[in-house]
Amino acid sequence: PYAAPDGSNWSTYEEFYNSQTLTVPVATITSGTAAFSYGPDANGNRISFTPEKTTGGVTTPATLHVEGVIKFAGDLQIGSKDTIRYTGNGTMYSAGTIRVDGNFLPAPGQTFPTTARVGLVARQDLKLATGNGSSQLKMAGAFYALGAIVSRKQKQIAGTFVGSYFDMGTNVPNIYQVPSLVYNMPPAMPGDQNIFALRTRSWRERAVTN
């Protein structure tokens, strides 16, 4: 079950994703993708993208801004042997599989996960650096897949993996846990709320005395 910050309760995270998020008609986000902007909607969800640009020999990396929770109806491709910088505080949910084949990092001047954080949630699988030539990449984020998380090639990742199954390939990708992420989770990310469990170890009944 998911308890939203506004006090509403949902039987599952997916139910929340299907009704309270901003659905966008985007399937691919690479450095050359045309600029786009959607939202904000009534819930404040919004996403915008500015492609890579070179002016006077100086290249400005592509920038993705995410706020709230954005839904992608099908598979989502992020990056293709390129670099995408992000800003904001948001979660990107795909009803299919998410593939990341480029550098995916906070924009200059931003720090993950305190001033910029993005979570990737896949209803199916999450595949990192599985494409041809997708090696020596760097990524920072919170990564969740209901199915498998496949991480191939040599790369450096800051964040956390949560999935039903892990395939770490044969090229020793590095994953660095970020302790402050637990206090700075992207919105509506599975595990974004504290969960308390109480177990009764022992008990005894005491007679009432006057």
Disulfide bonds with the S-S distance in Angstrom:
none
